[in-house]
Structure formats: C-alpha cells, structure tokens
Amino acid sequence: MVGTAPSSSKGKAEAPAIAKDSDLAIAEREIYFVSGLGADWRVFQRLQLEGYRPVHILWQRPQRRETIEQYAQRLLEQVTTEKPIFVGLSFGGLMAIEMAKLSNPAQVIVISSATTGAQIPAYFKVFRWLPVQLVVPFKQLLWAVHGLLNWLFGLNNRDDCSLFKQVLVDTDPWFLKWAINRVVSWRNQMLPEHLVHIHGDRDRVFPFGYRSADVVVPGGGHLMVLNRAEELSQLLMATLATSPVES
C-alpha cells in the first residue's frame, strides 16, 4: 500500500492543523507519521498516543526519475525536531527507513511494512511495467474491485471500507505509479538504529513481514492501525517507552 499526494482539489481531505499552544502543554513530543501506498493521514486518525503530538508527513509530487533516497531527503524538510521519532505504515515504512538513514532519529517504528528488500513480495513486479497511461483507468477500476481490495487490506467494517475507498479515490495516479516502482526496486539491506517492526500475521500485502518482525499481532491485517486502533495504540505506547533517547 502507498500514499496519497497532497492536492488542492476541492473535497480532498486535508491533514490536521498544527496544534495550538494550549495543546502543547498536553502533547509533549512530536511524532512523525508517514502513511502508505493508497493511504494518507486518515488511516492514523483513531490512534491515541498520550504525551505525543502527531505530525503527518505530507506526500510531495515525485519528480521524474527521482530516487527514493532523493525523495526521502525532500520529505525531511518537513521535520523540525532533533532526534525525531518516525512511524511508517506500509510504503511509509520504507520511506521512514530511508529518512532515518539520512538523519539521526530517536526511534523508527514500521508497521505492516518491509525492512529490507528481501521482504518485498514478488507480485509487486507485476505492476512495475504497468504503462503510465493505464494508471488512471486502473484507479477508476478500484471502485469496481473495492471488495477484493478490502479483503487484501483486511477490512470488513462498513465505515472502514468506506473510508479506505475514499482515500483510494483521492490517490494521485502519478504518485501511485512512482511509488510502486520504488517498492519493486527497493534493495535496502541497512537497518537504522532503534528500529522496531510491528506486523500482523494476516497481512496479505506484505505476507512474510511477520517472520522477522519484533512485534507480531495475531490476526492483524495490513490496515490494523485503522480497524484495531486501540490495540495498536497500546503497542505503540509500549514501544515508544523503550526509546533509548530521552524526550
């Protein structure tokens, strides 16, 4: 799963505004969330992390032939905290790792993702040679095959399915094409320090990730941050408490 690029089109969801000063007394530390392929900040909206203020990294439109490393450098322009904490979902997990390799984070948490190139499923290669001109009709077909996608992403609740469907519709086709190619060609073998990998054993998008994960969620699907948000909130709070760097 990858992520939606920001757009000025009317009706598209905007990321939450920066917290007011009165909120900062409660939210003690920023935590940077990086969403996935076919997702945006809305998949994180049910998480409850006391003592942390979520900052959602916004996707930028990729430049032609831009590498994942170059793109990660651009996204780091949105990070204003020293020793940041990154939480990446799916493709956002790949990006969080690439951003970590270019910075000095306190902690990196990847959810429903891969940590090395060896964990990228072979089926992604099917999409690598998808012609750009086919991306738009492919996106339109998402409306027709949303039932299959709901199964793939582990969703069965009506509200969850409706939200996911709208997020997919908002996805920028250019970003989708670029991101799929970057997933397929990802050859990472370097793991950043203070990395924690959380994965569900029913994840159908990255089906083998749980085999080497630090935390395995029984029955967890690809979008468990959405449909099992309470449980994931507890896991994240427990993981954040193990950070070796003082806040």
Secondary structure, DSSP 4 states (H G I P E B T S, - for coil): -EEPPP---TTPPPPPPPPPHHHHTT--EEEEEE--EEE-GGGGTT---TTEEEEEPPP-PPPTT--HHHHHHHHGGG--SSS-EEEEETHHHHHHHHHHHTS--SEEEEESS-SSGGGS-GGGHHHHT--GGGHHHHHHHTTTTHHHHHHHTT--SHHHHHHHHHHHHT--HHHHHHHHHHHHT----PPPTTEEEEEETT-SSSTTGGGG-SEEETT--TTHHHHTHHHHHHHHHHHHTT-SS--
